[in-house]
Amino acid sequence: MQALDVIAKKRDGGELSKEEIEFFVQRYTDDRIPDYQAAAWLMALFLEGMTDRETRDLTMAMAHSGDMLDLSDLVRSTESGRKLLVVDKHSTGGVGDKVSLVLAPLIAACGVPVAKMTGRGLGFTGGTVDKLESIPGYRTDLGVDAFKAQVEQIGVVLTGQTADLAPADQKLYALRDVTATVESIPLIVSSIMSKKLAAGADAIVLDVKIGKGAFMKTMEDAEALAHGLVRLGKQADRKVVALISDMNQPLGRAVGNALEVREAIDTLRGGGPQDFRDHVLTVAAEILRLSGRVAERDAALTLALDTLSSGAAWQKFRDLVEAQGGDVSAVDNPDELPQASMVKPIEAPRSGYVRSIEAAEIGLAVVGLGGGREEKGQPIDHSVGVVVHHKVGDLIQKGTPLFTIHANDEKKLEEARDRVLAAHRFSDQPVQPLPLFYQRITE
Amino acid sequence: MQALDVIAKKRDGGELSKEEIEFFVQRYTDDRIPDYQAAAWLMALFLEGMTDRETRDLTMAMAHSGDMLDLSDLVRSTESGRKLLVVDKHSTGGVGDKVSLVLAPLIAACGVPVAKMTGRGLGFTGGTVDKLESIPGYRTDLGVDAFKAQVEQIGVVLTGQTADLAPADQKLYALRDVTATVESIPLIVSSIMSKKLAAGADAIVLDVKIGKGAFMKTMEDAEALAHGLVRLGKQADRKVVALISDMNQPLGRAVGNALEVREAIDTLRGGGPQDFRDHVLTVAAEILRLSGRVAERDAALTLALDTLSSGAAWQKFRDLVEAQGGDVSAVDNPDELPQASMVKPIEAPRSGYVRSIEAAEIGLAVVGLGGGREEKGQPIDHSVGVVVHHKVGDLIQKGTPLFTIHANDEKKLEEARDRVLAAHRFSDQPVQPLPLFYQRITE
């Protein structure tokens, strides 16, 4: 078999066999197929598409390109003898998406083991690893053994993806990023699911974001992605649900690493923005049902709500921070988290209803402040960010605070101010608030 | 402008602007765009296609990526004061295609200056540079100054392409070769024409081969390529004609470098195979008219025929060999050309009409003997090859010589014999001979 023949077959619209896909993925991972051949192959896959069978084979080939974690010995039983599956959750990424910070300890506090590897931010979207690293000392580079041991010990782990997990996806994703081959549903499905399958959880909830601050801009694309993810998970014998959620405006109020950690802490302690809190509880209820912990949606929501209100989730978060080497006093007293030297509230330039808050623009404003990265590997400033004080539909009065900029540089502060101001649009007529979720996809 | 945006625009079916195409070509030539981005771009161009305008801009950008030869001071005038344009000819490549070896001196002997750069063989197709290098001492690496000086001096030059000519095409072609992006009509058109435009001739005859031994397998593709080449040449103010000629069986009888030089010498001296001689005279007549030397086709054919019969073309060939440092005694006495140690005639296995002779298989048999290359840069053995003794339609008798293998290795000889035998198919019923030409395309 030759790489050239596999490229030509897909170029001509052919369906690649399992062997051809495995050949290409293995050879590329082993540096025996050069980047330029993989780039031509990816563009052919992008433009000619992939069947469900090809997508599955690509996913499996990438999942098996490195370690496949076996978490079966972490599956627990309830008092009634029911199995509690190990759960994982994936978000396709957005602005202000700090869900995992609250969700993981909340679920673990409900007795369901959570084993989650997570990523860094790129472009306008933030990454959970970056947010966690706002907490002094928090380790995001756990190895496979420590990963498993911590789930065993405290029922929850939240760390960066190890290099041994789906290395083929890591290499192909980096190449897609620089060859304009990112926005392909089958390639996105296989990238997400190869990592999730390798990470070993039995039950996976997928949070597919749609809107101006998400990769999927249309409902059609979001549905195609959600269905693709769910089908693939089921074919791999996982329990899977996908939720399609809104990402037209930031989720919650804080955008920026330490600011988001602080908002997550507020939420774990019983406060936090309403939309963020409701979003977390909705996802939590799905996970609790999927894992086998609770059968009915009402009971699942009640359990999640009680666990949040009782402080059990907050206590589990403290355990998590401590287990991964983080400074617990910094989360107990969030003023010890990194803080920007300039904190400037910006007033609303007019009265009216908030018509839209362009999420991607807020994300890019934070990148401009130094809180995100334009290219992989760039260092980031955890202290900076933007806190929006309103949501779409709110009626506001001219001169009241519209948002607050946290910056360490006067010029960057001004640029961010202009950008975030321009990202807010107003209307004289009442505006409907945006929904949190659009659809629940189970097949 | 960013390479990524240009890739994405073509990926999404957009029409690239002249500036975008020039940006990509210049940056890639300067090593400021990496191979993997160019590979993704080429696959997007291949699959999404290019408009005539894009093809022209790509051609011009590649032509202008290096030296643009100005041959205007070589344009001569006839006694009647008419201009004689400098001519060039390009064949899309085939098996046994030694046309340039006879055509160039023939045209020059008719008084029309011939300035031709030519290439090496790859895969089943031979290359004129390799054939010329069968002649001891013949230099194929003339610089631009020597190239022009020789046309001035003896009216003809036949050498390899200089590195300074269309370097963008050289780099992109090498990448297409390893990324399955060769067989795209707009990319082939721009590759051929960028070199031809940079080489400076005013009148260009394009010999587009069609058949099992050519890159174009269908008449539809050959026509599309021929029309594309002619349109582009005219847009660049060149006089252009394309001929679509047969390449289902080898042209002439000899396939292999020194063997083809010998057949060319036979033809220049008044002998040679009928099909090859007729092919050369037909192309010559086109060139004589295109250059302004003769207005009518009949007169052009008569002039070409007379110049071949009189020995003037042969004399010009000797001048050419001498001017480029070749050993004239070796062409005067072709037994001094490289000769294989084993020369083995193979008998026809049955009686019947020759139904087909798979040209690509003959070409690959010669590669197997060491007379061609599978990868760029491989050294080749000029002495080996195959001489077929019959053409499609011939009635042959079992036991008479069907072809002769020239080899330097017993095992390779046997492999070539089996391959060439299998490439000959027979019929009990009379078979129509193949035509030499199918179409003449002028717009």
Interface residues (C-beta under 8 A of the other chain):
Chain A: L4 I7 A8 R11 P34 D35 Y36 Q37 A38 A39 A40 L42 M43 A44 F46 L47 E48 L175 V178 T179 A180 T181
Chain B: L4 I7 A8 R11 P34 D35 Y36 Q37 A38 A39 A40 L42 M43 A44 F46 L47 E48 L175 V178 T179 A180 T181
